[in-house]
Amino acid sequence: MIPLFIRKSRIPHQSGVYIYKDKDESVIYVGKALDLYHRVSSYFNSFQNPKTAQLVSKIVSIETIIVASELEALVLEANLIKKFQPVFNIRLTDDKDYLYIKVTKEIYPKVLTARKKDLPNSLISFGPFPSTTTVKNTLKLLRKVFPWCANPDGKRPCFYYHINLCPGPCAGQISDQDYQKIIRRFIAFMSGSKEQLLEDLTKEMAQKARLQQFEEAGRNKKVIEGILYLTQSNRTQAYLENPNFLEDQRVIALQELQDVLQLTKIPDRIEGYDISNIQGHEAVASMVVLTHGEIDQSQYRKFKIHISGKPNDFAMLAEVIKRRINHQEWQTPDVLLIDGGKGQVSAVNEQIQKSGPESWQSIRIFGLTKRMEWLYSQSGQEIRLPRTSAALRLLQRLRDEAHRFAITYHRKLHREATMGMI
């Protein structure tokens, strides 16, 4: 039972890190948990061992920090322990030889697990980590995003090079500068600078794209996607702890969407559009719908484009929107999401201004680009949402579903046209 002097309402049923402080406001213990409320409650039961009882007797206040995933909790816990050196964490590490993550000081640094006695002369180290299994499993995941070499001085490609977990210094496939860049990114992530790292990677990706260095831009995008995947919330665990988790997530996403897009109300209906064609042939468009934040396949519509000639996404979108407007029996949307940037949004906006009824004049239009995942409004404003944004994930889901639906219809028509020529 959590004591009365601690406000239970401030301890959420979410994953994160908890910080215990004493009467002097000094940090005395840092821990992590999938459910902060349950974990903190467990300290105050009647079956405490002597060490826990001593810790609990010193606790005067509790601070919690919510994170999206267990991996982020692990990283944050390690950095807070390193920063504050809490007395009860240090006592535990003195009693047991906990594991650390160590980056070696070499031209081609290695990433290793190590004990405290092995840390001198490291480039940097992280920890201690109470669970050896957790550390090893974490490194297996991180190596897929930040690959490193275990034997850079070898005379032939190592085993990990063949399974794409080593960038290839052992095979002469990467310069020391490029290899060290990977290690710097790993260090930034482990130091808790995920958001700054994502921002830097996104800027670098945009610069590479502008220089038409698309292969390098693609590598950046792969790292960004890897970081986001590893730090996504544990949805299964969250659902088990809260049966209304999915509904709660939809509400959060819609509320955030209203805020960041400055909508007058939470959108009831969002329509997403995409064009699919090959050099103008068998051109089609899709309309997919989110109703109250949920995919609503009963409202999907597909359009066979009538205009012909050279492929022109702008003209095709204008045609589709004009035909959509004619269907007054369909519910009027609050927001339109277009797969594309400023040009596509402008084409849709011009068509609405030209042929849309009064009820359509207040509809907000946004484009979502695949390459940078930025939003563009009809006023030309560029909106960059954090990669972890629930609102962005909701729009990405709609955009990707519009693309899937359009390309499925296009392939069907293309197949039929090909069969007809045989």
N, C-alpha and C positions, 0 to 999 in steps of 0.2 A: 504493500500500500504506500503510495507516494505521500510523504508528510504534508501537512496543511500549509507549511510555510513556503512550499513550492507550488506555483500556479500550474495546475495540471493542464489548463487550456492552452498553455504555451508549448506543450510537448506533443507534437503531432504524430499520427500514425503514418509516418513516411520514413524513407531511408535517409540516412545522414550521419552526422557526427554529433556526439554530446560532450560537453565540457563541464566538469565539476570544479567549483571554486570554493575556497574556504572563507573565513570571516574577514581576511585581509584582501579579498578579491583576487588572490593568487590562484592560478590554474594548478590543480592538484592531480587531475586525471583526465585523459582524453580517450574516448572509445568510439566505435562505429556500430551501426545497427541497420538492419532492413526495416525494422519498426522501432522508432525511437521510444515511443510510449511504452511498449512492452519491455524493451531492454532496460530502460531507466527504472520501471516498476520492479523489475527482478532484483535490483539492488536492495530494495527495502522490505523484502520478505523476512520471515522469521527464521530462515535456515541459512544464516550467513556464516561463512568460515571466518576465522580470526582476522585475516588480511582484509576481507571485504568489510567486516564490521568496523575495523579501524578507519578505512576509507570513508564509509558512510557517516561515521561520527564527526568527520571534518567537513562534510558537505553543507554549505550554507546557501548556495545558489547554483542554478543549472542554466547553461546556454546551449541551444541546439542550432545546427546549421543543416538545412535540407539540401540534398543533392539528387541528381537524376538517376544515379546508378550505384551499384555496389563498388565498381571500380573507382569511381570518383570519390566515394567515401574512404576507400583504402588509401588513395593518394592524399586526400585532405588530412586524414588521421595521422599519417606518417609525417607530413609537413608541420602539423600543429605540435606533435610530440617533439620534433626537432627544434621548433621555435621556442616553446615554453619549457621544455625539459621538466614536465610535471613529476613531482616527487614519487607518486605511486606508480607511474609508468616506469620510471627509472629503477625503482625497487624490483619490479617484476623482471626487467631485463637483466638486472644483476643476478637474480635467482636462476635465470635460464638463458642459455646461449641462443637468443633469437636470431632470425635470418634477416639479412639486409640485401638490397640490390646495389650492386657496385658497377661503376663505369671506370674502366682502366685508363691510365694515362699513357696513351700510345698514339702513333700516327693513325692507325686504324683501331680505335678503341673497341674493346669487347664489353658486353653487358653480361654480368655474372651474378649469381647468388653468392653471398659470403657471410662469414661470421664476423663478430666484432674485431677479433684479432687480425683479420685479413684486410681491414679497411685502410690502414696507413698507406700513403702514396696513391690513393685512388684519385681520379679526376673529380668524382663526386659520388656520394652514396645516398641511399634512401632507406629509411627504416628507423627503428626495428619493426618487424612484422611478426606478430604472435603466431600466425598460421603458416607453416612451411608450404603446405598444399596450396593455400591461396596465392602465395607469392609465385610459385612455379606455374600455376595455371594462368595467373595474370601475365607473366612474361611470355607464355605461349601465345596468348591473344595479342599482346603488344607487338610481338615480333612480326605478325602479319601486316601491321601498319608501318612499323619502324624496323625494317629488317637489318640485322647486323651479322657480322661474320665471327665465328668462334675460332677460326684458324687462318687469319689473314697472312701469316707467314708461310703457309703451306705451298707446295710446288704444283698442286693441281686443285681443281674445283672441289670444294668440300661437299658433304652430303646435303647440307641445307641450301646450297646454291642450286642444286637440282630440283628442289621442291619450292623454290622461290621465296625462301626465308632468309637468304643471304644475297646482298646486292652484287657480290662478286669480286672483292679485292683479292681473294684467293685465286681468281681466274683472270686477273688483270682487266676486269670489265668496268671498273669504276675508279675515278681519281680520288686521291685522299681528301680533296676539298669537298667533293660531292658526298663522299661517305661521311665526313665530319658534319655535313649539313643534316644528314639523317639523324646522327647521334644528338646534335643540338636540339632537334625537334623532339626527340625522345626525352631529353633532359627537361625541356620546357614543359612537356606534358606531365612528367613525374613531379615537377616543381609546383604544379597546380595552376599553370598559366594556359589552360585549355582555350579560353575565349580569345586571348591575345594571339595564341598560335593559330587558331582558326582564321582570325582576321588577317594575319600576316600571309597565311597560305592563300586566302581568297584574293588579296591584293596582288600577290605574285602570280596567281593563276590568270588574273585579268591582264596583267602586263604581258605575260607570255602569249595570251590570246591575241592581244593587239599587235604583237610582233609576229603573229602567225606561227608561233612555235607551239603548235597544237599538241604535239606529243608530250612536251614538257608540261603544258597546261593540264593535259589529261592525267599526268602522274600526280600533280597537285590535287586534282579533284578526287583521285582515288584515295589519297591520304586523308582528305577532308571527310569523305564518306566513311572511311575506316574509323576515324576518331568518333564520328557521330554514332556509328553503329555500336562501338564498344561502350559508349557512355549513355546509350539509351536506357530508359528506365526498365526495371525488371517487371514487366507487365504481368507475368504469371503470378509472381509473388504478390504484387499489388492487388490483383484481382482476388486472390485467395483471402487477403486481409480485408478487402472492401468489395463486396459483390456489385456495388454501384460504380466501380472504378471507371469502366468504359464510358458510362453516361457522364460521370464527373469530368472526364477528360474532354468530352465533346463540349460541355458547358464552358470549361476553361478556355478552350480554343476559340469558341464563338465570342466569348467576352473579350478575349485578347484581340480578336479580329475587329470587333467594333471599335476598340480603343485605338489600335495602330492605324486603321484605315479611316478613323474619324467618321464613323457611320452614325446616323441619328438613332438607330436601334440595332439590336442584334438581328442579323439577317436570317429570315425564314427560308429563303430560297436563293441559292447561288447556282448559276448556270455556267458550265465550262465548255469552251469551244476549241476544236482543233481541225486543221485541214490536212488531208493526206492525198498525195498524187505522185505520179512518176512523169516528169516533164509535161505536166498538164493532162495526161491521159488518166481515165477512170478517176477523176478528181472527186473527192467526197469530203463531207464535213460531219462532225459529230457534235451533239449537244448532250452533255451529261449533267446530272442535277444532284445537288446536296439539299435535302430538306431537313431543316433543324440540325444541320451538321452531320447528317447521315446520308450515305449513298442511297439514292432512290432510283433503282433501275426501271421502275414502272414509268418514269418520266423521261427516259432516254429517247432521243430522236436522231435519225440519220438523214443526211441530205445528199443527193446526187447533184453535183455542181453542173449548171447548165452552160455557163460561159465557156468558150473554147479558145484555142490559140496558145500562146506562150504561158507558162505557169505564172500566176500573179496572185499571191496570197492575199494581198490587200483587196483586190476586186472580188476574189472568192469569198472572203469574210463579209464584205459588204453585201453580196448577194444572199448569203445565208442569213444574215441579220435582218435583211428586208423581208425574206420569206418567214422568218421567225416572228417578226412583228405582226404579220398578217394573221397569225393564229391567236386571236384575242381570247379564244376559249381556253388557252393554256394560262396558268397562273403567271402573273407578271413577276419577274425576278427582282430581288433587291440589289444583287451584284452580278456582274458578268466578269468571268475570268477567261482571258484569251491566251492561248499558247503563243507567246511572242513578246515583242518589245513595243517601243513607242510607235512605230509605223503601223503595226497591226491594231493597236489601241486607237490610234487616230482614225483609221479607216472605219472601224466600228462606230466610233463616236460621231463621225460625219454622217454616216448612214442613219443613225438614230435621230440626229438633229434634223435631217432631211425628211424622213418618212415616219418617224415614231410619233405616236399619240402623246398627249400631255402626260399620261401616267408613266411614260418611258423617259421623260426628260430628266427625271431626278435619279435615274439608275446610275450607280457608280460602276465604272469600267476599269479593270486592271489587267495588265499583261504580266505574265510570269515567264522569264527567260530560262531556258534549260541550262545554258552554259554557266551563268553566274548565280542563278536563283534569286534574281532581284525582281522587285515589283515596279511597274510603271503605271501611273494614273493617267486619266485623260488630260490632265493639265500638264503632263510631262514630268511630274515629280518622280524622282527615283527613291524608292523605299527599300532599305536594306534591313531585313529582319534577321535577328540572330539565328544561326543554324539550329539552335535548340528550341526555337519558338514553336509553341503548339499551333499558333495561327498559321505559320509558314508550312508546317507539316500537313495541316488540313488542306491548304491550297495546293500543295504539291500532290497530295493524294487525288484531288479533283483533276488537276492538270494531267497527271499520268493516266488517269482513268479515261479522260477525253482522248488522249493519244491512242490508248489501247483500243478503244471502241472505234475510232476513225480508221486505224490501220487494219483492223479486222474486216471492216466493211470494204475498204479499198482492195484488200487481197482477194476477197470474194468476187468482186467485180472484175478484177484483173484476171483471175482464174477462169471466170466465165467467158471473158473476151478472148483469152488464149485458146480455150477449148473450141470456141466458135470459129476460129481461124484454121483449125485442123481439118 
